[in-house]
Amino acid sequence: MTDAPAVRHNAAARCFELEVDGSLARADYQIAGEVMRIYHTEVPPPLEGRGIAGAIVKAALAHARAEGLRVEPACSYVRAYMKRHPETHDLVVDGLGY
């Protein structure tokens, strides 16, 4: 993505979101103690394949790191993203085998 708009942290809705071409993509999370559970990502079909989900997950993981949280990748996309990015493995909650 070139000149990508910034991912917003919508704390009230417990999600990270990015509006592109009038459509909203998002990653939803819950916080339990010291764990951020990212359980859903959604990118509207017209926006797929543009790196939008990756940008949103990257922002969510950066937030978790900054806040000292561990991450439970409950969404299949988040699990796949984290497996592809070894620099995020230290964020994964213990016992998930990364």
PyMOL commands that set and color helices and strands:
alter all, ss='L'
color gray80, all
select helices_A, chain A and resi 11-13+45-47+52-67+76-84+86-91
alter helices_A, ss='H'
color red, helices_A
select strands_A, chain A and resi 8-10+15-20+23-32+35-42+70-73
alter strands_A, ss='S'
color yellow, strands_A
deselect
rebuild
show_as cartoon
